[in-house]
Amino acid sequence: MDTLHIIGGGMAGTEAAWAAANAGIPVVIHEMRPVVKTFAHRTGDFAEMVCSNSFRSDDHEQNAVGLLHWEMRTAGGLVMEMAEKHRLPAGGALAVDRDPFAAAVTAKLKSHPLISTSYEEVTDLPSSGHWIIATGPLTSPTLAQAIKQATGAEALAFFDAIAPIVYADSIDMDTAWLQSRYDKGETEDEQKAYINCPMTRDEYEAFIDALLAADKTEFHEGETAGYFDGCLPIEVMAERGRETLRHGPMKPVGLTNAHNPTVKPYAVVQLRRDNKLGTLYNIVGFQTKMKYGAQTAVFKMIPGLQGASFARLGGIHRNTFINSPTLLDHQMRLKTHPHIRFAGQITGVEGYVESAAMGLLAGRMAAAEIKGETLPPPPAQTAMGALITHITGGAEAKTFQPMNVNFGLFPPIDAKGGRRGRTVRYKAYTDRAKQAFTEWLS
């Protein structure tokens, strides 16, 4: 049996390796960390979560990413299995204790008899064999250059930002309080999964002024990459209007200050538990490109964080992706080098779950090919099918940009019989998808 080689041990690479090995295919994961480090990673573990510890909504009846969770669980995906084992209270979201999660994924892969690891930087495209490139947004410059030369295409990119993490015991709980928005969650832990820091109007206005005036990381001359809208730095949001943050990550709706229930905060900063011990919390939606000194000063203006100690400050990095609608076929193979598949965020999907899902598909497709078979993509009515359709021909190549899974990528639901409410419509999308995915999987 031929061996499948996978470059990259992130969400996509680990899921691809797990899928292929469980189909009986020998797999080698080529991972450059910790031999070659990146700006954002801290360990050499597989599936290390960098920007956030959340896989977003777990609602598989009303949310497209929750549906994607369901599909990956149904397909026996490793990422969802380990996420469930290391789950943290987060209201309706699936958040995990990120370090034990990555360690568990790594241990699971290394214990598989058909999976081996080679710690090295791959700098050229392989000329033969069966390969999946799943190097993610932080593809090494040398490999990115090799991809560019092989495809004849300019590398595409956007900027992504990381939110800071705070030590829980440095948060002033006489000012802040525990509550999930709208008390969402079935248990008390879920209903009190977030720490909330309230702001008056004057405090909010002073915070915005400081945010806009703070020293920020500037890009090199000639750098034209934009931002992914789902992960904008807070300074960029503030520059779009003084009320933008108050209607975004700092919205006060669905929250009641336990210390002063009769006074509605003008804005609220939320922090989500980052580890099982509850000793670390990340500031939700507070991705930033402020310089470190400025971050400390500005974030300590938030009521409840005036004495905050930071386990990690935020930062910004460049994400590289390819123009998949032009370069990839429907089997996720590079058209000019069909022995190479691409998977994960480098293909132009955005988010941990989306990246892992494309890895799962690439691994299954590669395993089928090695066995002399062809696995068709999932139907477009499914979450995985909607994503792979989007990146391999559904999107307009000239304006191609990274995309989270959303119901706008799905074929429309037949609305005969009158207008449907959103709840009914989304349930119809997920019911149709589950049936189609089950049939495809069988």
N, C-alpha and C positions, 0 to 999 in steps of 0.2 A: 504494500500500500504506500502510495506517495505521501510525503510529508507536507503539511500546510505550514508555511512560515508567516508569522504575524509581526509586523513592526509596530510597536507601541503597546504598553500595558495599561492604558486608561480604561474608561468605561467600555468603549467599543472593542478594544483589543481583547480584554478579558472575557467579554460576552461572546465574541467570535471564537475564542479558543475553547471555551466551555461547550458551545454548541457543536463545534467540529469534533472535539474529543469524544463527546457523548454519542456521536454518530460513528465512532470507531476509527477516526482519522488521527494519526500521530501529528502533534502540533509542537512547534517551537515558537516561543514568544521572544522577540528581540526587543529588549528594553534598555535604553541608554542610562536611565537613572539607577543607582546613584553615582555611576561612573562619570556621567555628564549631567550636571544639574541644570535646572531651569530657574527663571526668576520666581515662579509661583509655587513650585513644589517644595515640600520640606523633607520628604522621606523617599525611600526607594520602593515603597509598597505599590502594588497594583491598585488601580481604581481609587487613587487618592483624590479626595474632593477638595478643590482649591477655592472656588469662588463662594460657595455656600454649602451648607450641610442639608439642604432641602431638595427633595425630588418633586416638590410642589403638590398640587391637590391629589388626594387619593380617591376622590369621588368618581367611581367608574360608571355612574349612570347619568351624570350631568356635566362632566368635564372631559375634554379630549385627552389631556395628559393622564387623568385617572383611568381612562379607557386603555391607554397605552400600558399603564401599570398592569391592568387586568390581562392584556394580551401577553405581556412578557411572563407573568406568573403562569398563565395557562400553557405557555410554550416551555416552561421549565427553566426560565432565565436565572442566572446566578446572581445578578445584581439585585433583583427584587427579593430573592430568597434571603440574601445576607442583610438587605435593608430592613426586612421585617424582623430579623433576629436582633438588630441593633437599633430598633426604632426608639425615638424620643417623643414625648408629648408635644404636639404642635397643632392643636386644633384639628382642622380637617386636612392638614398637610402631612406628607410622609417625610419627616426629618430623622436624621440618624446621628449617632455618636460617631463622628467621621473617622477617627483613628482606629478604633476597634473594628469598624466596618471594613476599612481598607485592609487591615491585618487579616481579617477573616476571609476576605476574597483571595488574598495572596496565599494563605494557608490551604484553602480549598483547591486552588489551581495547582499548587506545588505538590499536593498529595495525589493528584490524578495521575495514573500510570502512563497515560499517553501524552502528557504535557511536560515539556522541559523548557528551561529559560536560558537565554544567552544575553548576558549583560554587556552591551556594546552599542555604539552609535553606528547606525547604517547610514552611509553618506551617498550611495548611488542606488539607482533603480536596478533591481535584479534582472538578469537577462533571460532567465528560465526558471522553471519550477512553478509552484502554486503559492501566491503571496497575497496578503491583505495589508494595505497601508492604513493604519489606524492611529496615526501619530498625533491627532488632535490639533487644538489651536496653537500649541507651542511646538510645532514641527521645527526641527533644527534647521538653521539657515542653509547648511550644506545640502540636506535632503530636499528642502524646498526649492533650492536652485536646480537640483537634478530633475525634480518634477517639472519645473518650468521649461527646462531644456527639452525634455521628452515630449511635452505636450505642445510646445510652441506658444503657450498662453501666458499672459501676465498673471502673476500670483495676485489673488484677491485677498483683501484683509479688512478687518474692522478692529476697533479697540474694545477691550473688555476690562472691567474694573472689579476689584475685590473689596469687600466690606470689612471693617475692623472687628476684632473680638475683644470682649471686656471680661475681666475677672469678676465673677458674681459678687464676691464679698466686698468689692469696692463700690457697689451700687447702693445709693442711699434709698432704702426701702421705706423710710419715713416720708419720702416724696413720691417714689414710684409704687406701683401696685401690680399684682398678678391678675391677669385676665386675658382670655382669648376674645377676639372680636365677636360680638353678639353671643358671648358665652358658648361658642361652638365647641362641641365635643361631647362624647357620651359619658366620660368619667370626669371627676373633679380635676384630676391631673391635666386632662385635655382642655377643660374649661378655664384653667389657670396656667396655660402653657407659655404665655408671653409676659415679659416685664414691660410695663408701660410708664413712660416718662411724660408728664403733661407740660404744656407750654401755654402761657397767656399770650395775648396778641402782641404785647410789647416784647416779650421774650422771643417770640417767633420772628418779629421784624428785626431785632438785634442779631439773631442767629443768621438770618438771610443776608444781612449786611456783611457780617464777618465771613460768611461762606463765599460771597462774591469777591471780597477783597483779599482772600487768603492766597498765599503763594501756592502755585500749582505746577505739576510736571508738564513741561512743554515738549512737543514732538520735534523731531529733527526736521530741518528745512527740507521741503519737498515731500513730506509725509502727508498723504491725502486721505488715508483711511478714515472712515467715519466710525460711529458707535452703533452697537446693536441696541435697538430701541427698548428691548426688554431688560437691559442691564446698564442703563445710563448712569454715569457718575452724577451724584447729587448736585454738583456745581453746574453741570450742563442743564439739568432740569430747572435749577433756580434761574439760570440765565434766560430760560424760555418764558419766565413770568414769576413774579413774587409769590403767587398763590399756587404755583404748580406742585410744589412739595406737599402743600396742605391738602391737595386733592389727590396725591399719590401716596408715597410711603408714610407720610405724616398725617394722614387723614384721621380725624378724631371720632368718626362714626362707629357705633356699636360698642363704645367703651364708656364706662362710668368710673370716675375717680373714687376709689374706695375710701380715700382720706377726706374727700370733700364732695359727696355725691350730688349736691344740689348745684354745683358749678361745672358747667360744660367746658372742657379744655378747648382752646382755640386750635391747638395742634397736639399730636401725640407721636412720640418716637417709641417704636417697639423694638424689643430685643428678644431673640429666640434662643432657647437652650441649645448649646453646641456640643455638649457631651452628657453622658449618662449620669455622671456624678452631680451635674448641675453647677459645676464650678466655673464654667465658661458660657458666655452668651454673645451671640453676634448681633450687630445692629442691623435690623431688617431693612433692605433697600438702600443702605448707605454706602454703596460702592463709591469710591472717591479717587481722584487724581491729585488731591492736595498733598503737598510735601509733609513729611512726618511731623515736623515741629508745628506746622499749621494745624494738622489734624488734631493733635493733642489739645491745643488751645481752643479750637472751635468746638470740638465735641464735648469739652468740659463746660461749655455754656449751656448744655442741655440739663434742665433740672433733674436731679437724681444721679447725674454723671459728673458732678463737679469734683468729686474725689476719685474718679475712675482710673483704674490701672489697666493698661492694654496688653493683652497676651500677644496680639498681632495687630499692626496697623494696616490700613488699606493700601491699595496700589493699582497700577494700570499696566496692561500688557497687550501686545499685538496678537491677534488671532488670524491665522492664515487659513484660507479655504480655497477650493478649486471651483471652477465653473462647471459643476457636475452635469447640467443639462446638455452642455456641448461635448464634454469629455467622456462621460460614462454611458454604457449601455444599460438595458433593463436588468442585467445580472450584476450591476455595480462594477463591471469590468472596465478598465481603461481601454477605449476603442482601439488605440494605436498599439497597446501592449496587453492583449486580453488575458495574459497569465497573471495580471495584477488587478486586484480589486481594491477599492477604497471604501472605508467605513468610518462612521462617527462624524465628529464635528468638522473635520476637514472636508466633508462632502457638502457642507452648507446646511446641515441641521443644527439647531441651537438647543443646548440643554443636556444635562446628564442623561435623562431618560431617553430622549430622542437619539443621542449618540449610542447608548447601549443597545437600543432597539435596532439600529442600523448595523451594529456589530453582530447581533444575533442573526440577522438575515444574511449578512455576508458570510458568516461562519457556516450556516446551513447550506447556502448556495454553493460555497466552495467544497464542502463535504460531498454534496450530491455530484458535483462535477468530477471530483476525484474518483468517485465510484462509477463514473460513466453515465450519470443521469443528469437530468435538468430539473431543478426546482423552480416552478413559476413564482413570481412575486405574489404576495398576498393581494386579495382584491382591493381595489381603490376604496371600497366602502369601509375598510378597516383602518385603524390608526396607523399601523405599520405600512399598509398599502398606500394610504394617503401620502405618507412621508416619502416613500421610495418613488412613487409616481411624480411627486413634486420635484425631486432632485434629479430624476433621470429623464425628464422631458416635459413635465407638467408646468414648470416655471418658465418664464420668459428669460432666455439666456442673456439678453442685453441688460436686463435690470436685476439679475439674480442676486439675492441677498439671503443671509442666514434666516431660518424660519423655525419657530417652535411649532409643535403640532397644534392644530386648532380646527374647529369644525368647518372653517372656510375652505380647507383643503379637500373636504369630502364631497362626493357627488351630492347634489341637493336632494333633500327628502321630498317626496311627492306630497304636496300640501293640499290635495283634493279634499273637499269637505269643509272648506273655510280656513280662516287664519288660525294657526296654532300658536299657543303661547310658547315662550322659550323653554319652560320646563318640559312640556310635552314634546316639543321638537327635539331637544337634546336627548331625551330618553329614547325617542325613535331612532336617532343616530346611533346610540350605543347599543340598542337591541339589535338593529340591523348589522352592526359591526361584529357583535359577539357571535351571531349566527354564521356570518361569512367567514370569520376567523376560525371558528371551530371546524367548519367544513374544509377550509384550506389546510388546517393543521392535520386533519385526519388523512 
